[in-house]
Amino acid sequence: MKKKRNRSRPALPLQERLKQLAFRAREKAETLPPGRERDRLLTAAVSTESAAAIERWLTSRELESPK
């Protein structure tokens, strides 16, 4: 028998989830001393913020196809 697919929707929109993820990564990085783990968290925060910017651009009205 096939496993049922989880069809629930996320509680928050993608923009909000990305913003929270970046915020938590930066917050945790601030508590760490300079090193690999801190750099990894800061890189993750920047990547997440970039993903949010790309998502905003892709969903903007200016990008909609002509009618």
Secondary structure, 3 states (H helix, E strand, C coil): CCCCCCCCCCCCCHHHHHHHHHHHHHHHHHHCCCCHHHHHHHHHHHHHHHHHHHHHHHCCHHHCCCC
